[in-house]
Amino acid sequence: MREYKLVFTGPMGVGKTTAIAAISDTPPISTDVANADTSVAKATTTVGLDFGQLTLDNGDRLRIYGTPGQSRFDFMWQILIRDALGLVILLDNSRARPLEDLGVYLDGFADALKTMPCALGISRVDTHPSPSLDDYARALEARGLVLPLVAVDLREKDDVAALIETLLMQIEALDAGAPL
């Protein structure tokens, strides 16, 4: 059995803790505390990390870490990304400026993205169709990036699994010699 590390990141309240809970084989570990940020209607927020595990059909295990979403904890982003196999950026289409949110995480993980596979999971596309997935693709293209985009309900295990599968397929393609 081999173990691999994946990192989920995104803004506060996007659903990182929810996604990890949906997919984890074990009860997830969370470092949530009472939320003091009154600009976000959320009772708790992650200040360290979230952690869950998923055992694949071949017996390999994915260790999934969730970063804190608030930029004041961005020092944790660089700690958690070390030795990761891949990165998932989660975005919430119902937020006021989700394309700006994307920019924050592309900038925050710019060094890692030079060598690390990444996929984007966009939630609430069904209820908030703007920006479109094409808008996200154009924003990525403007930065010289081509990343897989997946519309996802982070509460649904099958949706989170599809997002992880998308990232794993990208990793497998790279292992086979495809360019990043």
C-alpha positions, 0 to 999 in steps of 0.5 A: 500500500502506498500513501499519497497526499492531496491538498484542498484549498479555497476561501473560507466557507467554500466547503473544504471541511464538508468535502473532506467529510463527504469523502473520508473513510474515517471521521475527519480531523478538524481544527475548527474554532468559533468564527470571529469574522462577522463578514462571513455568516459561519459559526466555525472556521478552520485555523490549522487544517482538516484531515481525512483519508480515502482508501482506493480500490487498489489499497493505496491511501489518499491523505487529504488535507484542507487548508484554512481559507482565511488569508491571515493563515496563508502561512499554513498553505505553504506548510500543507502543500509540502510533499503533496501529489496534487492540489484541488482549489475549491471555489463557490460561485455564489460568492461576490467575486469568485474569479478574484478568489481564484486569483488569490489561490493561484497567486498563493500556490504559484510556486507549487503550480509550476510542478504540481497537478491541480484541479478546480472544483466549482460549487453552486454553479447550478444556482449561480451560473455566472461566472460560467466554467468558460469564464474560469477557463479564460481566467486561467488561460490569461495566466497561461494555465490550463487546469481541469474544471469540475462543477461539484456539490461538495456535500456529495461523495460522488461529486467529490470522488469525481473531482479527485478522480479528475486530479488523479487522471492528471497525475497519471498522465504526468507520470506517463510523460505528458507535459504539465 
